[in-house]
Amino acid sequence: MSDTIIRGITEDKYIRFFIVDSTELTKEAAEMHNLSMTNTVLLGRMLNAALMLGADLKGENETITVKVKGDGPSAGAVATANSRGEVKGYVFNPEVELPLTEVRKEFNVKEALGNGILSVIKDLDMKTPHTGQVELIYGTIAQDLTYYFVKSEQIPSSVGLGVLVNPDGSVQRSGGFIIQLMPETPEEIIEIIENNLRIFPNMTDIMDMGYSIKKIISEMILKGFTVKYTDEIEAKYKCGCSKEKMEQSLLLLSKTELEDIYNTQEVTEVKCQFCNTSYNFHRDTIENILDKK
């Protein structure tokens, strides 16, 4: 079964939701970037978040980027998605590994990130992207996004993001959900949701037991509500880089940097951070770019 994002709302229109199964694309990303197990969990959570936020975009050219930057050994990660279910991402220091947490023996994403900032950047195909930021308080991504929604967008939300990693480092399951309350949601509905979430187990463990994301949302997270699915989108890892785009990135370098490249390198390699594809540029290309400076 292909990776899928589902968006919907309860029949009473008090709760909207997003839920995603990204197992295959998270596997692909982990192998592509040669990620450590800790960073596989980190990037998988980021990809899940970006996919669900991207599903809420309207325009064909709109994108949303979730970025974390910290002072820990992994340094941070980026994930970018659009409304078509296409996502890409990378970790700044992909091969860094940390010991499991002492008490619960979990992957220590919080320590890997350290202190820092979570940013949500919405490029709505206008002149300037809109950026919202919050302090990276929890370091789990899910809790930090929950905090972001309340702090920056004033939307009461609950976010769950998970990646189940095998002992050999391969990805077994990856998925997530976002639950959001509409304005003037009655207190009794909030209580039902809170109780459902309180007893809800780890999402990827439930996925690994064979439950589909539709069953997880309708029979567990939103148990007691009538669920209406409004969108079902195939999710995939897609970079979209090209030699032309990489050449444009060289234009961002200063004249001094370009002159240094021209004088010292016959062939310049530029590697895409999102997919690790390498593009080679000969000195005549660098010379042409210098002429434009």
C-alpha angles and dihedrals in degrees: 000000000000123000112272141193117204124194125189151136137230118258091249088055093230096113131043123188147188124199130178141190107200100162099129098043091047088053089051093049093048092052094041093054097035090234126192114236092259091050091046087060091045096050093041090056090048093050091049092051094047093048093054094045089047090055088065093058119106109198129071093232098042120112137181126209127198111199132179122188122183145159094246126106095269088051094203146298142240132212125181127189141171135207092269095068094258116140138173134177150154143200119236094227102022102177099050112121128194133193117261118265112277101234107034098021093231130147106276102231091153093060091041089059100036119184117344151100136299115210131189111198118193116195102191094177092265131119098275128026116234115240127196120187138189133176114266095246103157104026093213096102091221095065091040091054090048087054091046093055092052096040102040105024102023091230116139103228145163119211127193122185126174145171121187110206125195121228089258090057097254121132116254099175138354129183148122148190140216121202118190131185121223120226116285095017107172118251093239090059091049089052092053092050093047091051093048091051092045093059096035111115126220107306099223091049089055090047089051089055088063102262115145118227089248090058092045093054098040101037102033119015095034098026109156094032133093107241125210119195111215102174137017114188130182110237123215142165107248127164106182096199122150140178089258092055092047090051089054089055089058088060088066091065119096121254090250092054092048092048089052090051091047093050097045108031131058090189124025119206118209116188124201110236093210100054106008093238111154125219123193123214123190125218094262089062091051089048091053091050091049089054088060093055 
